[in-house]
Amino acid sequence: MNNCPEQISEIENKYSLRFDESKSEFSGNLYVEQNDCYQISIDITPFPNSFPIVKELGERIPRKADRHLYSDASCCLTTKAKNNYF
């Protein structure tokens, strides 16, 4: 996979996430407010053919489809039809 170092650095700095090149994955705490964050991982391997796989790892969100979170902790960001159009 050909990752763009400038974009990776920008994401790491802006969101305080770490990039693991061997996994093509960002991980860390994503802050939504000053004292509120979610522990996440973002697998960019599927990109640009489909959306990255985002997982909420801290179990703050119940693992239920109606919460847009699957049992494997991956987040539902779009429908399969829209993702396949990507």
PDB file as gemmi writes it, atoms N, CA and C in Angstrom:
CRYST1    1.000    1.000    1.000  90.00  90.00  90.00 P 1                      
ATOM      1  N   MET A   1       0.851  -1.182   0.000  1.00  0.00           N  
ATOM      2  CA  MET A   1       0.000   0.000   0.000  1.00  0.00           C  
ATOM      3  C   MET A   1       0.891   1.236   0.000  1.00  0.00           C  
ATOM      4  N   ASN A   2       0.515   2.213  -0.790  1.00  0.00           N  
ATOM      5  CA  ASN A   2       1.292   3.441  -0.919  1.00  0.00           C  
ATOM      6  C   ASN A   2       0.633   4.541  -0.086  1.00  0.00           C  
ATOM      7  N   ASN A   3       1.079   4.694   1.155  1.00  0.00           N  
ATOM      8  CA  ASN A   3       0.518   5.716   2.046  1.00  0.00           C  
ATOM      9  C   ASN A   3       1.215   7.051   1.812  1.00  0.00           C  
ATOM     10  N   CYS A   4       0.486   8.111   1.966  1.00  0.00           N  
ATOM     11  CA  CYS A   4       1.018   9.455   1.777  1.00  0.00           C  
ATOM     12  C   CYS A   4       1.523   9.979   3.126  1.00  0.00           C  
ATOM     13  N   PRO A   5       2.838  10.083   3.311  1.00  0.00           N  
ATOM     14  CA  PRO A   5       3.395  10.503   4.600  1.00  0.00           C  
ATOM     15  C   PRO A   5       2.880  11.855   5.100  1.00  0.00           C  
ATOM     16  N   GLU A   6       2.650  12.803   4.184  1.00  0.00           N  
ATOM     17  CA  GLU A   6       2.169  14.120   4.609  1.00  0.00           C  
ATOM     18  C   GLU A   6       0.764  14.034   5.203  1.00  0.00           C  
ATOM     19  N   GLN A   7      -0.107  13.268   4.559  1.00  0.00           N  
ATOM     20  CA  GLN A   7      -1.474  13.112   5.069  1.00  0.00           C  
ATOM     21  C   GLN A   7      -1.491  12.346   6.381  1.00  0.00           C  
ATOM     22  N   ILE A   8      -0.673  11.320   6.481  1.00  0.00           N  
ATOM     23  CA  ILE A   8      -0.594  10.538   7.719  1.00  0.00           C  
ATOM     24  C   ILE A   8      -0.130  11.423   8.866  1.00  0.00           C  
ATOM     25  N   SER A   9       0.912  12.196   8.635  1.00  0.00           N  
ATOM     26  CA  SER A   9       1.426  13.107   9.656  1.00  0.00           C  
ATOM     27  C   SER A   9       0.372  14.127  10.070  1.00  0.00           C  
ATOM     28  N   GLU A  10      -0.371  14.640   9.101  1.00  0.00           N  
ATOM     29  CA  GLU A  10      -1.420  15.619   9.396  1.00  0.00           C  
ATOM     30  C   GLU A  10      -2.509  15.017  10.289  1.00  0.00           C  
ATOM     31  N   ILE A  11      -2.908  13.792   9.996  1.00  0.00           N  
ATOM     32  CA  ILE A  11      -3.931  13.124  10.813  1.00  0.00           C  
ATOM     33  C   ILE A  11      -3.394  12.841  12.208  1.00  0.00           C  
ATOM     34  N   GLU A  12      -2.158  12.353  12.292  1.00  0.00           N  
ATOM     35  CA  GLU A  12      -1.554  12.079  13.598  1.00  0.00           C  
ATOM     36  C   GLU A  12      -1.520  13.340  14.456  1.00  0.00           C  
ATOM     37  N   ASN A  13      -1.125  14.452  13.874  1.00  0.00           N  
ATOM     38  CA  ASN A  13      -1.006  15.701  14.624  1.00  0.00           C  
ATOM     39  C   ASN A  13      -2.359  16.312  14.970  1.00  0.00           C  
ATOM     40  N   LYS A  14      -3.272  16.311  14.027  1.00  0.00           N  
ATOM     41  CA  LYS A  14      -4.572  16.952  14.242  1.00  0.00           C  
ATOM     42  C   LYS A  14      -5.437  16.184  15.238  1.00  0.00           C  
ATOM     43  N   TYR A  15      -5.396  14.844  15.173  1.00  0.00           N  
ATOM     44  CA  TYR A  15      -6.291  14.027  16.000  1.00  0.00           C  
ATOM     45  C   TYR A  15      -5.564  13.246  17.088  1.00  0.00           C  
ATOM     46  N   SER A  16      -4.269  13.425  17.220  1.00  0.00           N  
ATOM     47  CA  SER A  16      -3.460  12.722  18.220  1.00  0.00           C  
ATOM     48  C   SER A  16      -3.605  11.202  18.113  1.00  0.00           C  
ATOM     49  N   LEU A  17      -3.643  10.708  16.893  1.00  0.00           N  
ATOM     50  CA  LEU A  17      -3.699   9.273  16.644  1.00  0.00           C  
ATOM     51  C   LEU A  17      -2.331   8.790  16.195  1.00  0.00           C  
ATOM     52  N   ARG A  18      -2.039   7.521  16.443  1.00  0.00           N  
ATOM     53  CA  ARG A  18      -0.773   6.925  16.013  1.00  0.00           C  
ATOM     54  C   ARG A  18      -1.032   6.071  14.770  1.00  0.00           C  
ATOM     55  N   PHE A  19      -0.080   6.068  13.843  1.00  0.00           N  
ATOM     56  CA  PHE A  19      -0.213   5.250  12.642  1.00  0.00           C  
ATOM     57  C   PHE A  19       0.754   4.089  12.708  1.00  0.00           C  
ATOM     58  N   ASP A  20       0.233   2.879  12.528  1.00  0.00           N  
ATOM     59  CA  ASP A  20       1.035   1.664  12.467  1.00  0.00           C  
ATOM     60  C   ASP A  20       1.126   1.264  10.994  1.00  0.00           C  
ATOM     61  N   GLU A  21       2.276   1.511  10.400  1.00  0.00           N  
ATOM     62  CA  GLU A  21       2.440   1.262   8.967  1.00  0.00           C  
ATOM     63  C   GLU A  21       2.280  -0.213   8.624  1.00  0.00           C  
ATOM     64  N   SER A  22       2.716  -1.113   9.496  1.00  0.00           N  
ATOM     65  CA  SER A  22       2.618  -2.547   9.204  1.00  0.00           C  
ATOM     66  C   SER A  22       1.168  -3.019   9.111  1.00  0.00           C  
ATOM     67  N   LYS A  23       0.248  -2.315   9.788  1.00  0.00           N  
ATOM     68  CA  LYS A  23      -1.173  -2.669   9.756  1.00  0.00           C  
ATOM     69  C   LYS A  23      -1.991  -1.704   8.895  1.00  0.00           C  
ATOM     70  N   SER A  24      -1.364  -0.622   8.447  1.00  0.00           N  
ATOM     71  CA  SER A  24      -2.083   0.471   7.755  1.00  0.00           C  
ATOM     72  C   SER A  24      -3.264   0.913   8.595  1.00  0.00           C  
ATOM     73  N   GLU A  25      -2.966   1.229   9.867  1.00  0.00           N  
ATOM     74  CA  GLU A  25      -4.036   1.513  10.824  1.00  0.00           C  
ATOM     75  C   GLU A  25      -3.660   2.662  11.761  1.00  0.00           C  
ATOM     76  N   PHE A  26      -4.614   3.579  11.921  1.00  0.00           N  
ATOM     77  CA  PHE A  26      -4.514   4.614  12.945  1.00  0.00           C  
ATOM     78  C   PHE A  26      -5.171   4.079  14.209  1.00  0.00           C  
ATOM     79  N   SER A  27      -4.676   4.499  15.372  1.00  0.00           N  
ATOM     80  CA  SER A  27      -5.337   4.123  16.622  1.00  0.00           C  
ATOM     81  C   SER A  27      -5.054   5.178  17.677  1.00  0.00           C  
ATOM     82  N   GLY A  28      -5.925   5.190  18.685  1.00  0.00           N  
ATOM     83  CA  GLY A  28      -5.762   6.122  19.790  1.00  0.00           C  
ATOM     84  C   GLY A  28      -7.100   6.628  20.266  1.00  0.00           C  
ATOM     85  N   ASN A  29      -7.058   7.712  21.011  1.00  0.00           N  
ATOM     86  CA  ASN A  29      -8.273   8.318  21.545  1.00  0.00           C  
ATOM     87  C   ASN A  29      -8.716   9.459  20.636  1.00  0.00           C  
ATOM     88  N   LEU A  30      -9.959   9.392  20.199  1.00  0.00           N  
ATOM     89  CA  LEU A  30     -10.547  10.444  19.383  1.00  0.00           C  
ATOM     90  C   LEU A  30     -11.415  11.301  20.293  1.00  0.00           C  
ATOM     91  N   TYR A  31     -10.991  12.539  20.498  1.00  0.00           N  
ATOM     92  CA  TYR A  31     -11.701  13.441  21.413  1.00  0.00           C  
ATOM     93  C   TYR A  31     -12.876  14.100  20.700  1.00  0.00           C  
ATOM     94  N   VAL A  32     -14.045  14.023  21.335  1.00  0.00           N  
ATOM     95  CA  VAL A  32     -15.241  14.675  20.814  1.00  0.00           C  
ATOM     96  C   VAL A  32     -15.534  15.949  21.599  1.00  0.00           C  
ATOM     97  N   GLU A  33     -15.017  16.017  22.802  1.00  0.00           N  
ATOM     98  CA  GLU A  33     -15.038  17.203  23.653  1.00  0.00           C  
ATOM     99  C   GLU A  33     -13.740  17.181  24.448  1.00  0.00           C  
ATOM    100  N   GLN A  34     -13.473  18.237  25.175  1.00  0.00           N  
ATOM    101  CA  GLN A  34     -12.198  18.343  25.890  1.00  0.00           C  
ATOM    102  C   GLN A  34     -11.935  17.145  26.807  1.00  0.00           C  
ATOM    103  N   ASN A  35     -12.937  16.689  27.542  1.00  0.00           N  
ATOM    104  CA  ASN A  35     -12.745  15.583  28.485  1.00  0.00           C  
ATOM    105  C   ASN A  35     -13.525  14.337  28.099  1.00  0.00           C  
ATOM    106  N   ASP A  36     -13.840  14.181  26.836  1.00  0.00           N  
ATOM    107  CA  ASP A  36     -14.621  13.037  26.381  1.00  0.00           C  
ATOM    108  C   ASP A  36     -14.009  12.486  25.102  1.00  0.00           C  
ATOM    109  N   CYS A  37     -13.657  11.204  25.131  1.00  0.00           N  
ATOM    110  CA  CYS A  37     -13.031  10.600  23.960  1.00  0.00           C  
ATOM    111  C   CYS A  37     -13.495   9.157  23.779  1.00  0.00           C  
ATOM    112  N   TYR A  38     -13.254   8.657  22.596  1.00  0.00           N  
ATOM    113  CA  TYR A  38     -13.530   7.269  22.254  1.00  0.00           C  
ATOM    114  C   TYR A  38     -12.228   6.634  21.809  1.00  0.00           C  
ATOM    115  N   GLN A  39     -11.977   5.425  22.291  1.00  0.00           N  
ATOM    116  CA  GLN A  39     -10.797   4.679  21.880  1.00  0.00           C  
ATOM    117  C   GLN A  39     -11.145   3.996  20.558  1.00  0.00           C  
ATOM    118  N   ILE A  40     -10.386   4.321  19.504  1.00  0.00           N  
ATOM    119  CA  ILE A  40     -10.729   3.821  18.179  1.00  0.00           C  
ATOM    120  C   ILE A  40      -9.527   3.259  17.437  1.00  0.00           C  
ATOM    121  N   SER A  41      -9.826   2.524  16.384  1.00  0.00           N  
ATOM    122  CA  SER A  41      -8.830   2.153  15.386  1.00  0.00           C  
ATOM    123  C   SER A  41      -9.462   2.399  14.024  1.00  0.00           C  
ATOM    124  N   ILE A  42      -8.640   2.805  13.065  1.00  0.00           N  
ATOM    125  CA  ILE A  42      -9.107   3.066  11.714  1.00  0.00           C  
ATOM    126  C   ILE A  42      -8.181   2.316  10.754  1.00  0.00           C  
ATOM    127  N   ASP A  43      -8.702   1.250  10.172  1.00  0.00           N  
ATOM    128  CA  ASP A  43      -7.962   0.445   9.207  1.00  0.00           C  
ATOM    129  C   ASP A  43      -8.178   1.061   7.826  1.00  0.00           C  
ATOM    130  N   ILE A  44      -7.108   1.580   7.234  1.00  0.00           N  
ATOM    131  CA  ILE A  44      -7.254   2.243   5.934  1.00  0.00           C  
ATOM    132  C   ILE A  44      -6.963   1.307   4.761  1.00  0.00           C  
ATOM    133  N   THR A  45      -6.770   0.015   5.036  1.00  0.00           N  
ATOM    134  CA  THR A  45      -6.462  -0.947   3.982  1.00  0.00           C  
ATOM    135  C   THR A  45      -7.499  -0.950   2.862  1.00  0.00           C  
ATOM    136  N   PRO A  46      -8.821  -0.883   3.160  1.00  0.00           N  
ATOM    137  CA  PRO A  46      -9.795  -0.922   2.072  1.00  0.00           C  
ATOM    138  C   PRO A  46      -9.784   0.316   1.169  1.00  0.00           C  
ATOM    139  N   PHE A  47      -9.297   1.437   1.676  1.00  0.00           N  
ATOM    140  CA  PHE A  47      -9.304   2.695   0.940  1.00  0.00           C  
ATOM    141  C   PHE A  47      -8.274   2.643  -0.188  1.00  0.00           C  
ATOM    142  N   PRO A  48      -8.528   3.092  -1.376  1.00  0.00           N  
ATOM    143  CA  PRO A  48      -9.614   3.944  -1.828  1.00  0.00           C  
ATOM    144  C   PRO A  48     -10.787   3.195  -2.456  1.00  0.00           C  
ATOM    145  N   ASN A  49     -10.788   1.859  -2.388  1.00  0.00           N  
ATOM    146  CA  ASN A  49     -11.871   1.098  -3.019  1.00  0.00           C  
ATOM    147  C   ASN A  49     -13.143   1.067  -2.188  1.00  0.00           C  
ATOM    148  N   SER A  50     -13.038   1.268  -0.898  1.00  0.00           N  
ATOM    149  CA  SER A  50     -14.198   1.369  -0.015  1.00  0.00           C  
ATOM    150  C   SER A  50     -13.792   2.173   1.213  1.00  0.00           C  
ATOM    151  N   PHE A  51     -14.747   2.418   2.080  1.00  0.00           N  
ATOM    152  CA  PHE A  51     -14.467   3.229   3.254  1.00  0.00           C  
ATOM    153  C   PHE A  51     -13.527   2.501   4.214  1.00  0.00           C  
ATOM    154  N   PRO A  52     -12.714   3.225   4.961  1.00  0.00           N  
ATOM    155  CA  PRO A  52     -11.894   2.603   6.000  1.00  0.00           C  
ATOM    156  C   PRO A  52     -12.780   1.905   7.036  1.00  0.00           C  
ATOM    157  N   ILE A  53     -12.209   0.959   7.755  1.00  0.00           N  
ATOM    158  CA  ILE A  53     -12.939   0.242   8.803  1.00  0.00           C  
ATOM    159  C   ILE A  53     -12.624   0.920  10.138  1.00  0.00           C  
ATOM    160  N   VAL A  54     -13.641   1.493  10.749  1.00  0.00           N  
ATOM    161  CA  VAL A  54     -13.492   2.189  12.021  1.00  0.00           C  
ATOM    162  C   VAL A  54     -14.067   1.320  13.121  1.00  0.00           C  
ATOM    163  N   LYS A  55     -13.289   1.127  14.186  1.00  0.00           N  
ATOM    164  CA  LYS A  55     -13.749   0.334  15.331  1.00  0.00           C  
ATOM    165  C   LYS A  55     -13.677   1.172  16.602  1.00  0.00           C  
ATOM    166  N   GLU A  56     -14.706   1.026  17.450  1.00  0.00           N  
ATOM    167  CA  GLU A  56     -14.737   1.661  18.766  1.00  0.00           C  
ATOM    168  C   GLU A  56     -14.293   0.592  19.753  1.00  0.00           C  
ATOM    169  N   LEU A  57     -13.131   0.770  20.362  1.00  0.00           N  
ATOM    170  CA  LEU A  57     -12.498  -0.283  21.156  1.00  0.00           C  
ATOM    171  C   LEU A  57     -12.768  -0.200  22.657  1.00  0.00           C  
ATOM    172  N   GLY A  58     -13.246   0.922  23.140  1.00  0.00           N  
ATOM    173  CA  GLY A  58     -13.424   1.104  24.573  1.00  0.00           C  
ATOM    174  C   GLY A  58     -14.732   0.575  25.139  1.00  0.00           C  
ATOM    175  N   GLU A  59     -15.571   0.017  24.280  1.00  0.00           N  
ATOM    176  CA  GLU A  59     -16.863  -0.549  24.665  1.00  0.00           C  
ATOM    177  C   GLU A  59     -17.786   0.464  25.340  1.00  0.00           C  
ATOM    178  N   ARG A  60     -17.654   1.724  24.956  1.00  0.00           N  
ATOM    179  CA  ARG A  60     -18.570   2.756  25.454  1.00  0.00           C  
ATOM    180  C   ARG A  60     -19.907   2.686  24.736  1.00  0.00           C  
ATOM    181  N   ILE A  61     -19.886   2.191  23.502  1.00  0.00           N  
ATOM    182  CA  ILE A  61     -21.107   2.066  22.713  1.00  0.00           C  
ATOM    183  C   ILE A  61     -21.522   0.597  22.722  1.00  0.00           C  
ATOM    184  N   PRO A  62     -22.773   0.296  23.094  1.00  0.00           N  
ATOM    185  CA  PRO A  62     -23.230  -1.100  23.099  1.00  0.00           C  
ATOM    186  C   PRO A  62     -23.104  -1.738  21.715  1.00  0.00           C  
ATOM    187  N   ARG A  63     -22.726  -2.999  21.690  1.00  0.00           N  
ATOM    188  CA  ARG A  63     -22.546  -3.743  20.444  1.00  0.00           C  
ATOM    189  C   ARG A  63     -23.904  -4.199  19.918  1.00  0.00           C  
ATOM    190  N   LYS A  64     -24.637  -3.250  19.329  1.00  0.00           N  
ATOM    191  CA  LYS A  64     -25.963  -3.520  18.791  1.00  0.00           C  
ATOM    192  C   LYS A  64     -26.090  -2.826  17.446  1.00  0.00           C  
ATOM    193  N   ALA A  65     -26.779  -3.481  16.515  1.00  0.00           N  
ATOM    194  CA  ALA A  65     -26.964  -2.906  15.190  1.00  0.00           C  
ATOM    195  C   ALA A  65     -27.723  -1.582  15.258  1.00  0.00           C  
ATOM    196  N   ASP A  66     -28.676  -1.472  16.203  1.00  0.00           N  
ATOM    197  CA  ASP A  66     -29.431  -0.218  16.276  1.00  0.00           C  
ATOM    198  C   ASP A  66     -28.601   0.931  16.832  1.00  0.00           C  
ATOM    199  N   ARG A  67     -27.418   0.634  17.316  1.00  0.00           N  
ATOM    200  CA  ARG A  67     -26.463   1.665  17.743  1.00  0.00           C  
ATOM    201  C   ARG A  67     -25.406   1.897  16.674  1.00  0.00           C  
ATOM    202  N   HIS A  68     -25.597   1.295  15.512  1.00  0.00           N  
ATOM    203  CA  HIS A  68     -24.689   1.418  14.368  1.00  0.00           C  
ATOM    204  C   HIS A  68     -23.291   0.893  14.687  1.00  0.00           C  
ATOM    205  N   LEU A  69     -23.261  -0.177  15.491  1.00  0.00           N  
ATOM    206  CA  LEU A  69     -22.007  -0.818  15.857  1.00  0.00           C  
ATOM    207  C   LEU A  69     -22.212  -2.320  15.795  1.00  0.00           C  
ATOM    208  N   TYR A  70     -21.350  -2.998  15.068  1.00  0.00           N  
ATOM    209  CA  TYR A  70     -21.461  -4.447  14.915  1.00  0.00           C  
ATOM    210  C   TYR A  70     -20.766  -5.165  16.065  1.00  0.00           C  
ATOM    211  N   SER A  71     -20.998  -6.466  16.186  1.00  0.00           N  
ATOM    212  CA  SER A  71     -20.440  -7.240  17.298  1.00  0.00           C  
ATOM    213  C   SER A  71     -18.916  -7.275  17.285  1.00  0.00           C  
ATOM    214  N   ASP A  72     -18.285  -7.053  16.125  1.00  0.00           N  
ATOM    215  CA  ASP A  72     -16.816  -7.028  16.062  1.00  0.00           C  
ATOM    216  C   ASP A  72     -16.249  -5.644  16.369  1.00  0.00           C  
ATOM    217  N   ALA A  73     -17.111  -4.727  16.841  1.00  0.00           N  
ATOM    218  CA  ALA A  73     -16.747  -3.362  17.234  1.00  0.00           C  
ATOM    219  C   ALA A  73     -16.620  -2.410  16.055  1.00  0.00           C  
ATOM    220  N   SER A  74     -16.856  -2.880  14.824  1.00  0.00           N  
ATOM    221  CA  SER A  74     -16.773  -1.970  13.683  1.00  0.00           C  
ATOM    222  C   SER A  74     -18.031  -1.118  13.597  1.00  0.00           C  
ATOM    223  N   CYS A  75     -17.825   0.118  13.205  1.00  0.00           N  
ATOM    224  CA  CYS A  75     -18.908   1.094  13.126  1.00  0.00           C  
ATOM    225  C   CYS A  75     -19.561   1.056  11.754  1.00  0.00           C  
ATOM    226  N   CYS A  76     -20.862   1.179  11.731  1.00  0.00           N  
ATOM    227  CA  CYS A  76     -21.606   1.277  10.483  1.00  0.00           C  
ATOM    228  C   CYS A  76     -21.585   2.736  10.054  1.00  0.00           C  
ATOM    229  N   LEU A  77     -20.804   3.041   9.019  1.00  0.00           N  
ATOM    230  CA  LEU A  77     -20.660   4.418   8.552  1.00  0.00           C  
ATOM    231  C   LEU A  77     -21.513   4.717   7.331  1.00  0.00           C  
ATOM    232  N   THR A  78     -21.923   3.666   6.626  1.00  0.00           N  
ATOM    233  CA  THR A  78     -22.715   3.837   5.410  1.00  0.00           C  
ATOM    234  C   THR A  78     -23.389   2.512   5.077  1.00  0.00           C  
ATOM    235  N   THR A  79     -24.215   2.515   4.060  1.00  0.00           N  
ATOM    236  CA  THR A  79     -24.823   1.272   3.608  1.00  0.00           C  
ATOM    237  C   THR A  79     -23.860   0.544   2.679  1.00  0.00           C  
ATOM    238  N   LYS A  80     -24.030  -0.773   2.540  1.00  0.00           N  
ATOM    239  CA  LYS A  80     -23.157  -1.536   1.637  1.00  0.00           C  
ATOM    240  C   LYS A  80     -23.290  -1.037   0.205  1.00  0.00           C  
ATOM    241  N   ALA A  81     -24.499  -0.657  -0.193  1.00  0.00           N  
ATOM    242  CA  ALA A  81     -24.712  -0.148  -1.548  1.00  0.00           C  
ATOM    243  C   ALA A  81     -23.887   1.109  -1.796  1.00  0.00           C  
ATOM    244  N   LYS A  82     -23.876   2.039  -0.850  1.00  0.00           N  
ATOM    245  CA  LYS A  82     -23.090   3.263  -1.010  1.00  0.00           C  
ATOM    246  C   LYS A  82     -21.604   2.961  -0.949  1.00  0.00           C  
ATOM    247  N   ASN A  83     -21.205   2.039  -0.094  1.00  0.00           N  
ATOM    248  CA  ASN A  83     -19.799   1.686   0.033  1.00  0.00           C  
ATOM    249  C   ASN A  83     -19.295   1.029  -1.247  1.00  0.00           C  
ATOM    250  N   ASN A  84     -20.115   0.201  -1.879  1.00  0.00           N  
ATOM    251  CA  ASN A  84     -19.710  -0.452  -3.123  1.00  0.00           C  
ATOM    252  C   ASN A  84     -19.621   0.534  -4.279  1.00  0.00           C  
ATOM    253  N   TYR A  85     -20.354   1.628  -4.188  1.00  0.00           N  
ATOM    254  CA  TYR A  85     -20.320   2.663  -5.214  1.00  0.00           C  
ATOM    255  C   TYR A  85     -19.024   3.456  -5.160  1.00  0.00           C  
ATOM    256  N   PHE A  86     -18.413   3.475  -3.988  1.00  0.00           N  
ATOM    257  CA  PHE A  86     -17.200   4.226  -3.697  1.00  0.00           C  
ATOM    258  C   PHE A  86     -16.175   3.845  -4.689  1.00  0.00           C  
TER     259      PHE A  86                                                      
END                                                                             
